[in-house]
């Protein structure tokens, strides 16, 4: 097979390309590790802010502003700038850059989830003497879990797909396979480039499918139709 697609099939079917040092399995571990760290960091930043702003009901404009600002910053630009700081080249700079990219959907869905909590449940909790923090923890947060899952799903898929750029700053991951292919003659490396792209796309789709199942499981059946409509609204806020 002399065409690039055929070369990609041959490359993917070679066991040595999977098991050798720096092969697919090593790069997959790196890719998943830095993606998980980035999404976790994004959650630690975005969820507390989004939940509290949603609880107070005063942060809609701030959520839109933060989402717009973070989305306006190209991830590749962050990957270029951050290595010049104390973070240096490598994994820490990649994780921070990808975490910034994960913030908008996490923040928007956390905010929307709390704002969509049943007002009657909220009022009943306050009538029982619960403080504001207790209402947030015991009433609003449980009702917001499906929205948090939806934001997590969106952020995780975006981060996994974007993490391929980490190879430009010595961050590793599956993007390293694509970069190595570009370092070869196009006739020899075309198949490897396509193979690397297929691996990244396949991983992103797998993450999407797994987290879609998780999101469905944490969403009570009566709330699923309304959840789909409200998720589209939250995604619109995150992408506006």
DRENPA-3360 file (N, C-alpha, C; in nm, 2 decimals, always signed):
BEGIN
1 = XXXXXXXX = +0.08/-0.12/+0.00/+0.00/+0.00/+0.00/+0.09/+0.12/+0.00 ~ +0.08/+0.20/-0.11/+0.17/+0.32/-0.12/+0.10/+0.45/-0.08 ~ -0.04/+0.45/-0.08/-0.11/+0.57/-0.04/-0.10/+0.59/+0.11 ~ -0.12/+0.72/+0.15/-0.10/+0.75/+0.30/-0.20/+0.67/+0.39 ~ -0.32/+0.65/+0.34/-0.42/+0.58/+0.42/-0.38/+0.44/+0.44 ~ -0.33/+0.38/+0.33/-0.28/+0.24/+0.34/-0.16/+0.23/+0.44 ~ -0.07/+0.33/+0.43/+0.04/+0.33/+0.52/+0.00/+0.35/+0.66 ~ -0.11/+0.43/+0.68/-0.16/+0.44/+0.82/-0.21/+0.31/+0.88;
9 = XXXXXXXX = -0.28/+0.24/+0.79/-0.33/+0.10/+0.84/-0.21/+0.01/+0.87 ~ -0.11/+0.01/+0.79/+0.01/-0.07/+0.81/+0.08/-0.03/+0.94 ~ +0.09/+0.10/+0.96/+0.16/+0.16/+1.08/+0.08/+0.12/+1.21 ~ -0.05/+0.13/+1.20/-0.13/+0.09/+1.32/-0.13/-0.06/+1.35 ~ -0.11/-0.14/+1.25/-0.11/-0.28/+1.27/+0.02/-0.34/+1.30 ~ +0.12/-0.25/+1.31/+0.26/-0.30/+1.35/+0.27/-0.30/+1.51 ~ +0.28/-0.41/+1.57/+0.28/-0.42/+1.72/+0.39/-0.34/+1.78 ~ +0.51/-0.33/+1.71/+0.62/-0.25/+1.76/+0.59/-0.10/+1.78;
17 = XXXXXXXX = +0.50/-0.05/+1.69/+0.46/+0.09/+1.70/+0.38/+0.11/+1.83 ~ +0.33/+0.01/+1.88/+0.25/+0.02/+2.00/+0.33/+0.00/+2.13 ~ +0.42/-0.10/+2.13/+0.49/-0.14/+2.25/+0.63/-0.09/+2.27 ~ +0.69/-0.04/+2.16/+0.82/+0.02/+2.18/+0.82/+0.14/+2.27 ~ +0.94/+0.17/+2.33/+0.94/+0.30/+2.41/+0.91/+0.42/+2.32 ~ +0.82/+0.50/+2.37/+0.78/+0.61/+2.29/+0.67/+0.57/+2.19 ~ +0.62/+0.45/+2.20/+0.51/+0.40/+2.11/+0.37/+0.45/+2.15 ~ +0.27/+0.39/+2.09/+0.14/+0.44/+2.11/+0.10/+0.43/+2.26;
25 = XXXXXXXX = +0.13/+0.31/+2.32/+0.09/+0.29/+2.46/+0.15/+0.40/+2.55 ~ +0.28/+0.42/+2.53/+0.35/+0.53/+2.62/+0.28/+0.66/+2.59 ~ +0.26/+0.70/+2.47/+0.21/+0.83/+2.43/+0.06/+0.84/+2.48 ~ -0.01/+0.73/+2.47/-0.15/+0.73/+2.52/-0.16/+0.76/+2.67 ~ -0.07/+0.70/+2.75/-0.06/+0.72/+2.89/-0.03/+0.87/+2.92 ~ +0.07/+0.92/+2.85/+0.10/+1.07/+2.86/-0.02/+1.15/+2.83 ~ -0.09/+1.12/+2.72/-0.20/+1.20/+2.68/-0.31/+1.20/+2.78 ~ -0.35/+1.08/+2.83/-0.45/+1.07/+2.93/-0.41/+1.14/+3.06;
33 = XXXXXXXX = -0.29/+1.13/+3.10/-0.24/+1.18/+3.22/-0.25/+1.33/+3.22 ~ -0.20/+1.40/+3.12/-0.20/+1.55/+3.12/-0.34/+1.60/+3.09 ~ -0.43/+1.52/+3.02/-0.57/+1.56/+3.00/-0.64/+1.56/+3.13 ~ -0.63/+1.45/+3.20/-0.70/+1.43/+3.33/-0.65/+1.54/+3.43 ~ -0.52/+1.57/+3.43/-0.47/+1.67/+3.52/-0.53/+1.81/+3.49 ~ -0.54/+1.84/+3.36/-0.59/+1.97/+3.31/-0.74/+1.98/+3.35 ~ -0.82/+1.88/+3.32/-0.96/+1.89/+3.35/-0.98/+1.90/+3.50 ~ -0.91/+1.82/+3.58/-0.92/+1.83/+3.73/-0.88/+1.97/+3.78;
41 = XXXXXXXX = -0.78/+2.03/+3.72/-0.74/+2.17/+3.76/-0.85/+2.27/+3.72 ~ -0.91/+2.25/+3.60/-1.02/+2.33/+3.56/-1.14/+2.32/+3.65 ~ -1.17/+2.20/+3.70/-1.28/+2.17/+3.79/-1.25/+2.25/+3.92 ~ -1.13/+2.24/+3.97/-1.10/+2.30/+4.10/-1.11/+2.45/+4.10 ~ -1.10/+2.51/+3.98/-1.11/+2.65/+3.96/-1.25/+2.69/+3.93 ~ -1.31/+2.63/+3.83/-1.44/+2.67/+3.77/-1.56/+2.63/+3.85 ~ -1.56/+2.51/+3.91/-1.68/+2.46/+3.98/-1.71/+2.55/+4.11 ~ -1.61/+2.57/+4.20/-1.65/+2.65/+4.31/-1.70/+2.79/+4.27;
49 = XXXXXXXX = -1.64/+2.86/+4.17/-1.68/+2.99/+4.13/-1.82/+2.98/+4.07 ~ -1.84/+2.88/+3.98/-1.97/+2.87/+3.91/-2.08/+2.84/+4.00 ~ -2.06/+2.75/+4.10/-2.16/+2.72/+4.20/-2.20/+2.83/+4.29 ~ -2.10/+2.91/+4.33/-2.12/+3.02/+4.42/-2.19/+3.13/+4.35 ~ -2.15/+3.16/+4.22/-2.22/+3.27/+4.15/-2.36/+3.23/+4.11 ~ -2.38/+3.10/+4.08/-2.52/+3.06/+4.06/-2.60/+3.06/+4.18 ~ -2.55/+3.04/+4.30/-2.62/+3.04/+4.42/-2.66/+3.19/+4.46 ~ -2.57/+3.28/+4.44/-2.60/+3.42/+4.46/-2.69/+3.48/+4.36;
57 = XXXXXXXX = -2.68/+3.43/+4.23/-2.77/+3.48/+4.13/-2.72/+3.61/+4.07 ~ -2.59/+3.65/+4.10/-2.55/+3.78/+4.05/-2.43/+3.77/+3.95 ~ -2.40/+3.65/+3.91/-2.28/+3.64/+3.83/-2.29/+3.60/+3.68 ~ -2.42/+3.62/+3.63/-2.44/+3.58/+3.49/-2.34/+3.65/+3.39 ~ -2.33/+3.78/+3.41/-2.24/+3.86/+3.32/-2.10/+3.82/+3.34 ~ -2.05/+3.79/+3.46/-1.92/+3.75/+3.48/-1.89/+3.61/+3.42 ~ -1.99/+3.52/+3.43/-1.97/+3.39/+3.36/-1.95/+3.41/+3.21 ~ -2.03/+3.49/+3.15/-2.01/+3.51/+3.01/-1.88/+3.58/+2.98;
65 = XXXXXXXX = -1.84/+3.68/+3.06/-1.71/+3.75/+3.04/-1.60/+3.65/+3.05 ~ -1.59/+3.57/+3.15/-1.48/+3.47/+3.17/-1.48/+3.37/+3.06 ~ -1.60/+3.33/+3.02/-1.60/+3.23/+2.91/-1.55/+3.29/+2.78 ~ -1.59/+3.41/+2.75/-1.54/+3.48/+2.63/-1.39/+3.51/+2.63 ~ -1.34/+3.55/+2.75/-1.20/+3.58/+2.75/-1.12/+3.45/+2.74 ~ -1.15/+3.35/+2.81/-1.08/+3.23/+2.80/-1.08/+3.16/+2.66 ~ -1.20/+3.17/+2.60/-1.21/+3.11/+2.46/-1.14/+3.20/+2.36 ~ -1.12/+3.33/+2.39/-1.06/+3.41/+2.29/-0.90/+3.39/+2.29;
73 = XXXXXXXX = -0.85/+3.33/+2.39/-0.71/+3.30/+2.40/-0.68/+3.17/+2.33 ~ -0.61/+3.17/+2.22/-0.58/+3.05/+2.15/-0.49/+2.96/+2.24 ~ -0.53/+2.83/+2.24/-0.45/+2.74/+2.32/-0.30/+2.73/+2.28 ~ -0.28/+2.73/+2.15/-0.15/+2.73/+2.09/-0.06/+2.85/+2.14 ~ -0.13/+2.96/+2.15/-0.06/+3.08/+2.20/-0.02/+3.06/+2.35 ~ -0.11/+3.01/+2.43/-0.08/+2.98/+2.57/+0.04/+2.88/+2.58 ~ +0.03/+2.78/+2.49/+0.14/+2.68/+2.49/+0.27/+2.73/+2.45 ~ +0.27/+2.84/+2.38/+0.39/+2.91/+2.34/+0.44/+3.01/+2.45;
81 = XXXXXXXX = +0.35/+3.07/+2.52/+0.39/+3.17/+2.62/+0.42/+3.11/+2.75 ~ +0.34/+3.02/+2.80/+0.36/+2.96/+2.93/+0.50/+2.89/+2.95 ~ +0.55/+2.83/+2.85/+0.69/+2.77/+2.87/+0.80/+2.87/+2.90 ~ +0.77/+3.00/+2.87/+0.87/+3.10/+2.89/+0.86/+3.16/+3.03 ~ +0.76/+3.11/+3.11/+0.75/+3.15/+3.25/+0.82/+3.05/+3.34 ~ +0.79/+3.06/+3.47/+0.86/+2.97/+3.56/+0.81/+2.82/+3.54 ~ +0.70/+2.80/+3.47/+0.66/+2.66/+3.44/+0.75/+2.59/+3.35 ~ +0.82/+2.66/+3.26/+0.91/+2.59/+3.17/+0.85/+2.51/+3.07;
89 = XXXXXXXX = +0.93/+2.45/+2.98/+0.88/+2.36/+2.88/+0.85/+2.22/+2.94 ~ +0.74/+2.16/+2.89/+0.70/+2.03/+2.94/+0.56/+2.03/+2.99 ~ +0.54/+1.92/+3.07/+0.40/+1.89/+3.12/+0.33/+2.00/+3.20 ~ +0.39/+2.07/+3.29/+0.32/+2.17/+3.37/+0.26/+2.28/+3.29 ~ +0.33/+2.33/+3.19/+0.28/+2.44/+3.11/+0.16/+2.39/+3.02 ~ +0.17/+2.26/+2.98/+0.06/+2.21/+2.90/-0.06/+2.19/+2.98 ~ -0.05/+2.14/+3.10/-0.16/+2.12/+3.19/-0.23/+2.25/+3.22 ~ -0.16/+2.36/+3.25/-0.22/+2.49/+3.28/-0.29/+2.54/+3.15;
97 = XXXXXXXX = -0.23/+2.53/+3.04/-0.29/+2.58/+2.92/-0.42/+2.51/+2.88 ~ -0.42/+2.38/+2.90/-0.54/+2.30/+2.87/-0.65/+2.33/+2.98 ~ -0.60/+2.35/+3.10/-0.70/+2.38/+3.21/-0.78/+2.51/+3.17 ~ -0.71/+2.61/+3.12/-0.77/+2.74/+3.08/-0.88/+2.71/+2.97 ~ -0.84/+2.62/+2.88/-0.93/+2.58/+2.78/-1.06/+2.51/+2.83 ~ -1.04/+2.44/+2.94/-1.15/+2.36/+3.00/-1.25/+2.44/+3.08 ~ -1.20/+2.56/+3.13/-1.28/+2.64/+3.22/-1.42/+2.68/+3.17 ~ -1.44/+2.73/+3.04/-1.57/+2.78/+3.00/-1.68/+2.69/+3.02;
105 = XXXXXXXX = -1.68/+2.56/+2.96/-1.79/+2.47/+2.98/-1.81/+2.43/+3.13 ~ -1.71/+2.42/+3.20/-1.72/+2.38/+3.34/-1.79/+2.49/+3.42 ~ -1.75/+2.62/+3.40/-1.80/+2.73/+3.47/-1.95/+2.75/+3.43 ~ -1.97/+2.75/+3.30/-2.11/+2.78/+3.25/-2.21/+2.68/+3.30 ~ -2.17/+2.55/+3.30/-2.27/+2.45/+3.34/-2.29/+2.45/+3.49 ~ -2.18/+2.48/+3.57/-2.20/+2.49/+3.71/-2.29/+2.60/+3.75 ~ -2.28/+2.71/+3.68/-2.36/+2.83/+3.71/-2.51/+2.79/+3.67 ~ -2.53/+2.74/+3.55/-2.66/+2.71/+3.50/-2.73/+2.60/+3.59;
113 = XXXXXXXX = -2.65/+2.50/+3.63/-2.71/+2.40/+3.71/-2.77/+2.45/+3.84 ~ -2.70/+2.54/+3.91/-2.76/+2.60/+4.03/-2.87/+2.69/+4.00 ~ -2.87/+2.77/+3.90/-2.98/+2.86/+3.86/-3.10/+2.78/+3.82 ~ -3.09/+2.66/+3.77/-3.20/+2.58/+3.73/-3.26/+2.50/+3.84 ~ -3.20/+2.50/+3.96/-3.26/+2.43/+4.07/-3.40/+2.47/+4.10 ~ -3.49/+2.38/+4.14/-3.63/+2.41/+4.17/-3.64/+2.52/+4.28 ~ -3.70/+2.63/+4.24/-3.72/+2.74/+4.34/-3.79/+2.69/+4.46 ~ -3.89/+2.60/+4.45/-3.97/+2.56/+4.56/-3.89/+2.48/+4.66;
121 = XXXXXXXX = -3.79/+2.39/+4.60/-3.70/+2.32/+4.69/-3.61/+2.41/+4.76 ~ -3.57/+2.52/+4.70/-3.48/+2.61/+4.76/-3.55/+2.69/+4.87 ~ -3.68/+2.73/+4.84/-3.75/+2.80/+4.94/-3.79/+2.72/+5.06 ~ -3.82/+2.59/+5.03/-3.85/+2.50/+5.14/-3.73/+2.48/+5.24 ~ -3.61/+2.47/+5.18/-3.49/+2.45/+5.26/-3.47/+2.57/+5.34 ~ -3.49/+2.69/+5.29/-3.47/+2.81/+5.37/-3.57/+2.82/+5.48 ~ -3.70/+2.78/+5.44/-3.80/+2.78/+5.54/-3.77/+2.69/+5.66 ~ -3.69/+2.58/+5.64/-3.65/+2.49/+5.74/-3.53/+2.54/+5.83;
129 = XXXXXXXX = -3.49/+2.66/+5.79/-3.38/+2.73/+5.87/-3.24/+2.70/+5.82 ~ -3.23/+2.64/+5.70/-3.09/+2.62/+5.65/-3.03/+2.75/+5.60 ~ -2.90/+2.76/+5.63/-2.82/+2.88/+5.59/-2.80/+2.87/+5.44 ~ -2.74/+2.98/+5.39/-2.71/+2.99/+5.24/-2.62/+2.88/+5.20 ~ -2.51/+2.86/+5.28/-2.42/+2.75/+5.24/-2.48/+2.61/+5.25 ~ -2.57/+2.59/+5.35/-2.63/+2.46/+5.36/-2.73/+2.44/+5.24 ~ -2.80/+2.54/+5.20/-2.89/+2.53/+5.08/-2.81/+2.49/+4.96 ~ -2.69/+2.56/+4.94/-2.61/+2.53/+4.83/-2.56/+2.38/+4.83;
137 = XXXXXXXX = -2.51/+2.34/+4.95/-2.45/+2.20/+4.96/-2.56/+2.09/+4.96 ~ -2.67/+2.11/+5.02/-2.77/+2.01/+5.04/-2.88/+2.01/+4.94 ~ -2.91/+2.12/+4.87/-3.02/+2.13/+4.78/-2.97/+2.16/+4.64 ~ -2.90/+2.27/+4.62/-2.87/+2.31/+4.49/-2.76/+2.23/+4.42 ~ -2.66/+2.19/+4.50/-2.55/+2.11/+4.45/-2.60/+1.97/+4.40 ~ -2.68/+1.90/+4.48/-2.73/+1.77/+4.42/-2.81/+1.79/+4.30 ~ -2.89/+1.89/+4.29/-2.97/+1.91/+4.17/-2.89/+1.96/+4.05 ~ -2.77/+2.01/+4.08/-2.68/+2.06/+3.97/-2.59/+1.95/+3.92;
145 = XXXXXXXX = -2.59/+1.83/+3.98/-2.49/+1.73/+3.94/-2.50/+1.69/+3.79 ~ -2.62/+1.68/+3.73/-2.63/+1.65/+3.59/-2.56/+1.75/+3.50 ~ -2.58/+1.88/+3.55/-2.51/+1.99/+3.47/-2.36/+1.98/+3.49 ~ -2.32/+1.95/+3.61/-2.17/+1.94/+3.63/-2.12/+1.83/+3.54 ~ -2.19/+1.72/+3.53/-2.15/+1.60/+3.45/-2.14/+1.65/+3.30 ~ -2.24/+1.73/+3.26/-2.24/+1.77/+3.12/-2.12/+1.86/+3.09 ~ -2.09/+1.96/+3.18/-1.98/+2.04/+3.16/-1.85/+1.97/+3.16 ~ -1.84/+1.87/+3.25/-1.72/+1.78/+3.26/-1.70/+1.71/+3.13;
153 = XXXXXXXX = -1.81/+1.66/+3.07/-1.80/+1.58/+2.94/-1.75/+1.67/+2.83 ~ -1.81/+1.79/+2.82/-1.76/+1.88/+2.72/-1.62/+1.92/+2.73 ~ -1.58/+1.96/+2.85/-1.44/+2.00/+2.88/-1.34/+1.89/+2.85 ~ -1.38/+1.77/+2.90/-1.29/+1.65/+2.88/-1.26/+1.62/+2.73 ~ -1.37/+1.62/+2.65/-1.35/+1.60/+2.51/-1.27/+1.70/+2.44 ~ -1.30/+1.83/+2.47/-1.22/+1.94/+2.41/-1.07/+1.93/+2.45 ~ -1.04/+1.90/+2.58/-0.91/+1.89/+2.62/-0.83/+1.77/+2.56 ~ -0.90/+1.66/+2.55/-0.83/+1.54/+2.49/-0.80/+1.57/+2.35;
161 = XXXXXXXX = -0.89/+1.63/+2.27/-0.86/+1.67/+2.13/-0.75/+1.77/+2.12 ~ -0.75/+1.87/+2.21/-0.65/+1.98/+2.20/-0.52/+1.94/+2.25 ~ -0.51/+1.84/+2.34/-0.38/+1.80/+2.40/-0.28/+1.75/+2.29 ~ -0.32/+1.72/+2.17/-0.23/+1.68/+2.07/-0.13/+1.79/+2.04 ~ -0.16/+1.92/+2.07/-0.07/+2.03/+2.05/+0.04/+2.03/+2.15 ~ +0.03/+1.95/+2.25/+0.14/+1.95/+2.36/+0.28/+1.91/+2.30 ~ +0.28/+1.84/+2.19/+0.41/+1.80/+2.14/+0.49/+1.92/+2.09 ~ +0.43/+2.03/+2.07/+0.50/+2.15/+2.02/+0.59/+2.21/+2.13;
169 = XXXXXXXX = +0.56/+2.18/+2.26/+0.64/+2.23/+2.37/+0.69/+2.12/+2.45 ~ +0.72/+2.01/+2.39/+0.79/+1.89/+2.45/+0.70/+1.84/+2.57 ~ +0.57/+1.84/+2.54/+0.47/+1.79/+2.64/+0.44/+1.64/+2.63 ~ +0.47/+1.58/+2.51/+0.44/+1.44/+2.49/+0.30/+1.42/+2.44 ~ +0.25/+1.30/+2.46/+0.11/+1.27/+2.42/+0.11/+1.22/+2.28 ~ -0.01/+1.19/+2.23/-0.03/+1.13/+2.10/+0.01/+1.23/+1.99 ~ +0.01/+1.35/+2.02/+0.06/+1.45/+1.92/+0.20/+1.43/+1.88 ~ +0.28/+1.37/+1.97/+0.42/+1.34/+1.94/+0.43/+1.25/+1.82;
177 = XXXXXXXX = +0.34/+1.16/+1.80/+0.34/+1.07/+1.69/+0.32/+1.15/+1.56 ~ +0.23/+1.24/+1.56/+0.20/+1.33/+1.44/+0.33/+1.41/+1.41 ~ +0.38/+1.47/+1.52/+0.50/+1.55/+1.50/+0.62/+1.48/+1.44 ~ +0.64/+1.35/+1.49/+0.75/+1.27/+1.44/+0.72/+1.24/+1.29 ~ +0.60/+1.22/+1.25/+0.57/+1.19/+1.11/+0.60/+1.31/+1.02 ~ +0.58/+1.43/+1.07/+0.61/+1.55/+1.00/+0.76/+1.57/+0.98 ~ +0.84/+1.51/+1.08/+0.98/+1.52/+1.07/+1.04/+1.42/+0.97 ~ +0.96/+1.34/+0.91/+1.01/+1.25/+0.81/+0.97/+1.30/+0.67;
185 = XXXXXXXX = +1.03/+1.24/+0.57/+0.99/+1.27/+0.43/+0.84/+1.24/+0.42 ~ +0.76/+1.32/+0.35/+0.62/+1.31/+0.34/+0.58/+1.17/+0.29 ~ +0.66/+1.12/+0.20/+0.62/+0.98/+0.14/+0.64/+0.88/+0.25 ~ +0.73/+0.90/+0.34/+0.75/+0.80/+0.45/+0.67/+0.83/+0.57 ~ +0.64/+0.96/+0.60/+0.57/+0.99/+0.72/+0.43/+1.02/+0.71 ~ +0.37/+1.02/+0.59/+0.23/+1.05/+0.57/+0.14/+0.96/+0.64 ~ +0.17/+0.83/+0.64/+0.09/+0.73/+0.70/+0.09/+0.75/+0.85 ~ +0.21/+0.78/+0.91/+0.22/+0.80/+1.05/+0.14/+0.92/+1.10;
193 = XXXXXXXX = +0.14/+1.03/+1.02/+0.07/+1.15/+1.05/-0.08/+1.12/+1.06 ~ -0.13/+1.04/+0.96/-0.27/+1.01/+0.96/-0.30/+0.91/+1.07 ~ -0.21/+0.82/+1.10/-0.24/+0.73/+1.21/-0.25/+0.80/+1.34 ~ -0.16/+0.90/+1.36/-0.16/+0.98/+1.49/-0.29/+1.06/+1.50 ~ -0.34/+1.12/+1.38/-0.46/+1.19/+1.39/-0.58/+1.10/+1.42 ~ -0.58/+0.98/+1.36/-0.69/+0.88/+1.39/-0.69/+0.84/+1.54 ~ -0.57/+0.83/+1.60/-0.56/+0.79/+1.74/-0.62/+0.90/+1.83 ~ -0.59/+1.03/+1.80/-0.64/+1.14/+1.87/-0.79/+1.15/+1.86;
201 = XXXXXXXX = -0.84/+1.14/+1.73/-0.98/+1.15/+1.71/-1.06/+1.03/+1.78 ~ -1.00/+0.91/+1.77/-1.06/+0.79/+1.83/-1.07/+0.81/+1.98 ~ -0.96/+0.86/+2.04/-0.96/+0.87/+2.18/-1.07/+0.98/+2.23 ~ -1.08/+1.09/+2.15/-1.18/+1.19/+2.18/-1.32/+1.13/+2.17 ~ -1.35/+1.05/+2.07/-1.48/+1.00/+2.05/-1.51/+0.89/+2.16 ~ -1.41/+0.82/+2.21/-1.43/+0.72/+2.31/-1.46/+0.79/+2.44 ~ -1.39/+0.90/+2.47/-1.42/+0.98/+2.59/-1.56/+1.04/+2.59 ~ -1.60/+1.09/+2.47/-1.73/+1.14/+2.45/-1.84/+1.03/+2.48;
209 = XXXXXXXX = -1.82/+0.91/+2.43/-1.92/+0.81/+2.45/-1.93/+0.76/+2.60 ~ -1.81/+0.75/+2.66/-1.81/+0.70/+2.80/-1.87/+0.81/+2.89 ~ -1.84/+0.93/+2.87/-1.89/+1.04/+2.96/-2.04/+1.07/+2.92 ~ -2.08/+1.04/+2.80/-2.23/+1.06/+2.77/-2.31/+0.96/+2.85 ~ -2.25/+0.83/+2.86/-2.32/+0.73/+2.94/-2.33/+0.78/+3.09 ~ -2.21/+0.83/+3.14/-2.21/+0.87/+3.28/-2.31/+0.99/+3.30 ~ -2.31/+1.08/+3.21/-2.40/+1.19/+3.22/-2.55/+1.15/+3.23 ~ -2.58/+1.05/+3.14/-2.72/+0.99/+3.14/-2.75/+0.92/+3.27;
217 = XXXXXXXX = -2.65/+0.85/+3.33/-2.68/+0.78/+3.45/-2.70/+0.87/+3.57 ~ -2.64/+0.99/+3.57/-2.65/+1.08/+3.69/-2.77/+1.18/+3.67 ~ -2.84/+1.17/+3.55/-2.95/+1.26/+3.53/-3.08/+1.18/+3.55 ~ -3.16/+1.21/+3.65/-3.29/+1.14/+3.67/-3.37/+1.14/+3.55 ~ -3.44/+1.03/+3.52/-3.52/+1.02/+3.40/-3.62/+1.13/+3.37 ~ -3.69/+1.18/+3.47/-3.79/+1.28/+3.44/-3.72/+1.41/+3.40 ~ -3.60/+1.43/+3.43/-3.53/+1.56/+3.40/-3.45/+1.55/+3.27 ~ -3.45/+1.44/+3.20/-3.36/+1.43/+3.08/-3.41/+1.52/+2.97;
225 = XXXXXXXX = -3.54/+1.53/+2.93/-3.57/+1.62/+2.82/-3.54/+1.77/+2.85 ~ -3.57/+1.81/+2.98/-3.54/+1.95/+3.01/-3.39/+1.97/+3.02 ~ -3.31/+1.87/+3.06/-3.17/+1.88/+3.07/-3.11/+1.90/+2.94 ~ -3.16/+1.83/+2.83/-3.10/+1.85/+2.70/-3.12/+1.99/+2.65 ~ -3.23/+2.05/+2.68/-3.26/+2.19/+2.63/-3.17/+2.28/+2.71 ~ -3.16/+2.26/+2.84/-3.08/+2.35/+2.92/-2.93/+2.34/+2.90 ~ -2.89/+2.22/+2.86/-2.75/+2.20/+2.83/-2.71/+2.28/+2.70 ~ -2.80/+2.28/+2.61/-2.78/+2.36/+2.49/-2.76/+2.51/+2.52;
233 = XXXXXXXX = -2.84/+2.55/+2.62/-2.84/+2.69/+2.66/-2.70/+2.72/+2.73 ~ -2.66/+2.63/+2.82/-2.53/+2.64/+2.88/-2.41/+2.64/+2.79 ~ -2.42/+2.55/+2.69/-2.32/+2.55/+2.59/-2.31/+2.67/+2.50 ~ -2.43/+2.73/+2.48/-2.43/+2.86/+2.41/-2.36/+2.97/+2.49 ~ -2.38/+2.97/+2.62/-2.31/+3.07/+2.71/-2.16/+3.05/+2.70 ~ -2.12/+2.92/+2.71/-1.98/+2.89/+2.71/-1.91/+2.92/+2.58 ~ -1.99/+2.91/+2.47/-1.93/+2.93/+2.34/-1.96/+3.07/+2.28 ~ -2.03/+3.16/+2.36/-2.07/+3.29/+2.30/-1.94/+3.38/+2.31;
% end
